[in-house]
Amino acid sequence: MSAARILVVDDEPGVRDMICDTLRLSGYEPFEASDGFVALKWLRDNTVDLVISDINMPNMDGYELLERMRAIGDETPALMLTARGERGDVTRGLRLGADDYVTKPFGLEELMLRIAAILRRTIGSGDATAEDIVCGPLVLNEDRHTVTLHGEPVDLSPTEFKLLYELMIKHGKVVTKATLLDVVWGMAFAANATVVDTYISYLRRKLHINGYEGIKTVRGIGFQIAAD
């Protein structure tokens, strides 16, 4: 299978270079554009498997780029990069037809996992990265929506699965309650933070067995899952 073609749209040259270099190392074929206007013009004569676009850019921002692409029937999958904290900005992008988003600053490992997930859904490109996310005895497969612990299947609700996924793609790192509220539940208010604690307790009941206690609480901040 030929390498997936990915267009990176960002007005910051350093960000474009960083993403494109990482894409090449991961086996993809990257292209770049400095803003939405340049990207839209380039897309008239070229095709890609995925567009990664910043939201806040001069001349034509990521929203307008996505809106114009969809208006002319271009359904190329899109991953949005945003430094904005407002949930409404993310929601707007998803309503315009974005497939996913990553908030700046982001880890390159997380970005590559999200890229691979989109490509598997759209063109079946699962060869560039491993399909399974492994954290010690825990193995999660997003495509098959499966989780195993010590090789035994674990039955999780959709919300429990999404929460565990967010912890596992950032394994070893602390994920704040605010981030989990935003990504898993679409909530932006700390007053709703108790729902995170509730679902963490559900996960622990199902996963903290046979000596495994991988989900850790970082008091006053959030949660992390052991990397091994």
C-alpha positions in Angstrom: 0.0 0.0 0.0 1.4 3.4 -1.0 2.0 6.0 1.7 -0.9 8.1 2.8 -0.7 11.7 1.6 -1.3 14.4 4.2 -1.5 18.1 3.8 -0.4 20.2 6.8 -1.8 23.7 6.9 -0.4 26.1 9.5 1.0 29.6 9.4 3.9 28.8 11.7 6.8 27.4 9.7 8.2 25.7 12.8 5.0 23.8 13.5 4.7 22.7 9.8 8.3 21.5 9.8 7.9 19.6 13.0 4.7 17.8 11.9 5.9 17.1 8.4 9.2 15.6 9.7 7.3 13.4 12.1 4.9 12.3 9.3 7.8 11.3 7.1 9.4 9.3 9.9 6.0 7.6 10.4 5.9 6.5 6.7 3.5 9.2 5.4 3.9 11.6 2.5 3.4 15.1 3.8 2.7 18.4 1.9 2.4 21.8 3.4 0.5 25.1 3.0 0.9 28.4 5.0 -2.8 29.2 5.3 -6.3 28.2 4.2 -6.2 30.1 1.0 -2.9 28.5 -0.2 -4.3 25.1 0.9 -7.6 25.5 -1.0 -5.8 26.5 -4.2 -3.4 23.6 -3.9 -6.3 21.2 -3.3 -7.9 22.2 -6.6 -5.1 20.3 -8.5 -4.0 17.7 -5.9 -5.6 15.1 -3.7 -4.6 13.9 -0.2 -5.9 11.4 2.3 -6.0 13.8 5.2 -5.8 17.5 5.9 -4.3 18.7 9.2 -5.2 22.3 9.6 -4.6 25.0 12.3 -7.7 27.0 13.1 -6.2 30.4 13.8 -4.5 31.6 10.6 -4.4 34.8 8.5 -6.0 35.2 5.1 -8.2 32.2 5.5 -8.5 30.4 8.8 -9.2 26.7 9.4 -12.9 27.1 9.7 -13.3 28.8 6.3 -11.0 26.3 4.7 -13.1 23.4 5.9 -16.3 25.2 5.1 -15.2 25.9 1.5 -13.9 22.3 1.1 -17.2 20.8 2.1 -19.1 23.4 0.0 -17.4 22.2 -3.2 -18.0 18.5 -2.3 -14.4 17.8 -1.0 -14.9 15.3 1.7 -11.2 14.8 2.5 -10.9 13.9 6.2 -9.8 16.8 8.4 -8.0 17.0 11.7 -8.1 20.4 13.3 -5.3 22.0 15.5 -6.5 24.5 18.0 -4.9 26.6 20.7 -8.3 27.9 21.8 -9.9 26.8 25.0 -13.5 27.5 24.2 -15.5 24.3 23.6 -17.6 26.3 21.1 -14.6 26.5 18.8 -14.1 22.8 18.7 -17.9 22.2 18.3 -17.9 24.6 15.3 -15.2 22.7 13.6 -16.9 19.3 14.1 -20.2 20.7 12.8 -18.4 21.9 9.7 -17.2 18.4 9.0 -13.9 18.0 10.9 -13.2 14.4 11.9 -11.2 15.1 15.0 -9.2 17.8 16.7 -6.0 18.2 18.8 -5.4 21.1 21.2 -2.1 22.9 21.2 0.4 22.3 22.7 0.1 18.6 21.7 2.3 15.6 22.0 3.5 14.1 18.7 2.6 10.6 19.8 -1.0 11.6 20.5 -1.1 13.4 17.1 0.2 10.3 15.2 -2.3 8.1 17.0 -5.2 10.3 16.0 -4.0 10.5 12.4 -3.7 6.7 12.2 -7.2 6.3 13.7 -8.7 8.7 11.1 -6.9 7.0 8.2 -7.9 3.5 9.4 -11.6 4.6 9.4 -11.4 6.3 6.0 -8.9 4.4 3.8 -8.0 1.4 6.0 -4.4 2.6 6.5 -3.5 0.8 9.6 0.0 -0.2 8.6 1.8 3.0 9.6 1.4 2.6 13.3 0.4 -0.3 15.6 -3.3 -0.8 15.9 -3.2 -1.8 19.5 -2.5 0.6 22.3 -0.7 -1.3 25.1 -0.2 -0.2 28.7 1.2 -3.1 30.7 -1.5 -5.9 30.8 -4.0 -3.6 29.2 -4.5 -3.7 25.4 -7.0 -1.4 23.6 -8.0 -1.5 20.0 -10.0 1.5 18.8 -11.1 0.0 15.5 -12.5 -3.2 17.0 -13.6 -1.3 20.1 -12.0 -4.0 22.3 -10.1 -3.9 25.6 -8.3 -6.9 27.2 -6.7 -7.2 30.6 -4.1 -10.0 30.9 -5.6 -11.4 27.6 -9.1 -11.5 28.9 -11.8 -9.3 27.3 -13.2 -6.4 29.4 -16.8 -5.2 28.7 -16.9 -1.3 28.8 -19.6 1.1 28.0 -18.9 3.6 25.2 -18.1 6.4 27.7 -15.8 4.1 29.7 -14.1 3.1 26.5 -13.5 6.7 25.4 -12.3 7.7 28.9 -9.8 4.8 28.9 -8.7 5.6 25.4 -7.8 9.2 26.4 -5.8 7.9 29.3 -4.0 5.3 27.3 -2.9 7.4 24.4 -1.3 9.7 26.9 0.1 6.8 29.1 2.5 7.9 31.7 1.3 11.5 31.5 -1.2 13.3 33.8 -4.5 14.1 32.1 -6.4 16.9 33.8 -10.0 16.6 34.7 -10.7 19.6 32.5 -9.2 17.9 29.5 -11.2 14.7 30.1 -14.4 16.7 30.6 -13.8 18.5 27.3 -12.8 15.5 25.2 -15.0 12.7 26.6 -18.2 14.6 27.7 -18.0 17.9 25.8 -18.2 19.9 29.0 -16.2 23.0 29.8 -17.1 23.7 33.4 -15.2 22.4 36.4 -18.5 22.1 38.3 -19.1 18.9 36.3 -15.8 17.4 37.3 -17.5 14.8 39.6 -18.6 12.9 36.5 -15.0 12.2 35.8 -14.4 10.8 39.3 -17.5 8.6 38.9 -16.4 7.0 35.6 -12.9 6.6 36.9 -14.3 4.6 39.7 -16.3 2.5 37.2 -13.1 1.8 35.2 -11.2 0.8 38.4 -14.0 -1.7 39.4 -13.5 -3.4 36.0 -9.8 -3.1 35.6 -8.2 -3.1 39.0 -8.2 -6.9 39.4 -5.6 -9.6 39.7 -3.1 -7.2 41.1 -3.4 -4.5 38.4 -3.8 -1.0 39.7 -2.7 1.1 36.8 -5.1 4.1 37.0 -3.5 6.6 39.3 -5.1 9.7 40.9 -2.9 12.9 40.9 -4.5 14.8 43.7 -5.9 18.2 42.6 -5.0 17.7 38.9 -6.3 14.6 37.3 -5.4 11.0 36.4 -2.7 9.0 34.7 -2.3 5.4 33.6 0.9 3.5 34.1 3.0 3.3 31.0 4.0 -0.3 31.7 
